[in-house]
Amino acid sequence: MKSKFLTLDWKDFSRGLLIAFLTAVLTGVINILDAGAVFTWVTMKPVLIAGVSAALSYLLKCLATNSQDQMFKREPVLT
């Protein structure tokens, strides 16, 4: 991770989208198998919620870490 504290770069954003996609796919497969392979709003709504939640969690984690992957710490001062 190279982005600075409280910033995001394209790599963070693309990883967040990848996590959202994978979470949605896995949640969708589980829900669809449980529901008997029915594609309705009732079965797809939790899939969308899980995907968006995973993406937002990852992006918030990226915002809260510095370039050395330390949570809630400012960038180290280089001397």
C-alpha contacts under 8 A as a table, 3 or more apart, distances in Angstrom:
res1	aa1	res2	aa2	distance
1	M	12	D	7.92
1	M	67	S	5.64
1	M	68	Q	6.92
1	M	69	D	6.70
2	K	66	N	7.86
2	K	67	S	4.64
2	K	68	Q	7.39
3	S	7	T	6.14
3	S	8	L	5.86
3	S	9	D	5.97
3	S	12	D	7.99
3	S	66	N	6.67
3	S	67	S	5.19
4	K	7	T	5.50
4	K	8	L	7.42
4	K	65	T	7.50
4	K	66	N	4.90
4	K	67	S	5.00
4	K	75	E	6.68
5	F	63	L	6.17
5	F	64	A	6.23
5	F	65	T	5.50
5	F	66	N	4.13
5	F	67	S	6.80
5	F	72	F	7.86
5	F	73	K	7.34
5	F	74	R	5.97
5	F	75	E	6.32
6	L	62	C	7.77
6	L	63	L	4.45
6	L	64	A	5.92
6	L	65	T	7.30
6	L	66	N	7.54
7	T	62	C	7.74
7	T	63	L	5.57
8	L	12	D	5.98
8	L	13	F	6.93
8	L	59	L	7.78
8	L	62	C	6.74
8	L	63	L	6.28
9	D	12	D	5.44
9	D	13	F	6.45
10	W	13	F	4.96
10	W	14	S	5.97
11	K	14	S	5.19
11	K	15	R	6.09
12	D	15	R	5.18
12	D	16	G	6.13
12	D	59	L	6.98
12	D	62	C	6.80
13	F	16	G	5.05
13	F	17	L	6.33
13	F	59	L	6.94
14	S	17	L	5.06
14	S	18	L	6.20
15	R	18	L	4.94
15	R	19	I	6.13
16	G	19	I	5.13
16	G	20	A	6.14
16	G	54	A	7.66
16	G	55	A	4.81
16	G	56	L	7.47
16	G	58	Y	5.71
16	G	59	L	6.08
17	L	20	A	4.98
17	L	21	F	6.10
17	L	55	A	6.03
18	L	21	F	5.09
18	L	22	L	6.13
19	I	22	L	5.19
19	I	23	T	5.95
19	I	51	G	7.62
19	I	54	A	6.50
19	I	55	A	6.14
19	I	58	Y	7.82
20	A	23	T	5.21
20	A	24	A	6.03
20	A	50	A	7.64
20	A	51	G	4.26
20	A	52	V	6.05
20	A	53	S	7.61
20	A	54	A	5.34
20	A	55	A	4.74
21	F	24	A	5.16
21	F	25	V	6.12
21	F	51	G	6.22
22	L	25	V	5.09
22	L	26	L	6.12
22	L	51	G	7.71
23	T	26	L	5.25
23	T	27	T	5.95
23	T	47	V	7.99
23	T	50	A	6.58
23	T	51	G	5.38
23	T	54	A	6.86
24	A	27	T	5.15
24	A	28	G	5.77
24	A	47	V	5.07
24	A	48	L	6.27
24	A	50	A	6.03
24	A	51	G	4.53
25	V	28	G	5.00
25	V	29	V	6.12
25	V	47	V	7.50
26	L	29	V	5.21
26	L	30	I	6.35
27	T	30	I	5.22
27	T	31	N	6.12
27	T	46	P	7.78
27	T	47	V	5.57
27	T	50	A	7.18
28	G	31	N	5.10
28	G	32	I	5.87
28	G	43	T	7.80
28	G	44	M	6.90
28	G	46	P	7.98
28	G	47	V	5.25
29	V	32	I	5.22
29	V	33	L	6.06
30	I	33	L	5.28
30	I	34	D	6.16
31	N	34	D	5.04
31	N	35	A	6.05
31	N	43	T	6.30
31	N	47	V	7.83
32	I	35	A	5.06
32	I	36	G	6.05
32	I	37	A	4.75
32	I	38	V	6.19
32	I	39	F	7.23
32	I	43	T	6.73
33	L	36	G	5.26
33	L	37	A	5.60
34	D	37	A	7.61
35	A	38	V	6.09
35	A	43	T	7.33
38	V	43	T	7.30
39	F	43	T	6.32
39	F	44	M	6.82
40	T	43	T	5.39
40	T	44	M	6.15
41	W	44	M	4.98
41	W	45	K	5.66
42	V	45	K	5.67
42	V	46	P	7.61
43	T	46	P	6.54
43	T	47	V	7.34
44	M	47	V	5.11
44	M	48	L	6.43
45	K	48	L	5.27
45	K	49	I	6.23
46	P	49	I	4.98
46	P	50	A	5.98
47	V	50	A	5.23
47	V	51	G	6.23
48	L	51	G	5.13
48	L	52	V	6.16
49	I	52	V	5.31
49	I	53	S	5.96
50	A	53	S	5.09
50	A	54	A	6.06
51	G	54	A	5.22
51	G	55	A	6.27
52	V	55	A	5.15
52	V	56	L	6.13
53	S	56	L	5.23
53	S	57	S	6.04
54	A	57	S	5.15
54	A	58	Y	6.22
55	A	58	Y	5.27
55	A	59	L	6.19
56	L	59	L	5.10
56	L	60	L	6.01
57	S	60	L	5.18
57	S	61	K	6.13
58	Y	61	K	5.03
58	Y	62	C	6.21
59	L	62	C	4.98
59	L	63	L	6.21
60	L	63	L	5.01
60	L	64	A	6.25
61	K	64	A	5.17
61	K	65	T	6.42
61	K	71	M	7.95
62	C	65	T	5.43
62	C	66	N	7.89
63	L	66	N	7.81
64	A	71	M	5.64
64	A	72	F	5.31
64	A	73	K	7.87
65	T	68	Q	7.59
65	T	69	D	5.30
65	T	70	Q	5.16
65	T	71	M	4.34
65	T	72	F	5.80
65	T	73	K	6.79
66	N	69	D	5.33
66	N	70	Q	5.58
66	N	71	M	6.77
66	N	72	F	7.52
66	N	73	K	6.44
66	N	74	R	6.34
66	N	75	E	5.79
67	S	70	Q	7.55
67	S	75	E	6.96
70	Q	73	K	5.99
